[in-house]
């Protein structure tokens, strides 16, 4: 057993180490992260009956809590959205033709915390981060439930992950992810689900997912997507 393996085992609960191994994560230092492409649909707002199709490219870091999701919506990709977390700063911009601003969410602690929760929930797409992102804090809650946390102070965030019968991450839950309501972030229950796991480049990756907000006890799915490509970068 290498010194690196011993150090990782000392840092992670046994159930988390086993999850990483089952997912195909490697102890050897990987590249900077992964790049995936997606197609899917998303509601413009909760309560809407309209679904907008999108195509997107996303990079997710293996070593830090960073991601960058860039999507195009509408005919000829006329609407472009960037949703990102970089060095602790959240970013959410909507533009027409990539130039004209439609919406911009200021970088606040609430936005950064919400984006950090997204990173934590999307760990199934970057399993090597379980080993190599030392900013993650893990707890084994038993019964196939794990809690992963990151960040400090007002931006600290936690997400609960639940494992399926095959020991893979089937879902993610946060009881208090900030949801934009006007100019404020309202803590709201938020759930993600993963499915269609496939063996790809030596890892088990979910090729489908969906996300829902739970408002007043009523869950509403607002994002559904399929992975079209997944590569290490």
Secondary structure, DSSP 4 states (H G I P E B T S, - for coil): --HHHHHHHHHS-HHHHHHHHHHT--SS---SEEEEEEEEEEESSTT---EEEEEEEEEEESSSS-EEEEEEESGGG-EEEEEEEETTEEEEEEEETTTEEEEEE---HHHHHHHHHHHHHGGGG-THHHHH-TT-EEEEEETTEEEEEE--GGG-EEEEEEE-TTSSEEEEEEEEEEEEETTEEEEEEEEEEEEEEEEETTEEEEEEEEEEEEETTEEEEEEEEEEEEEEE-
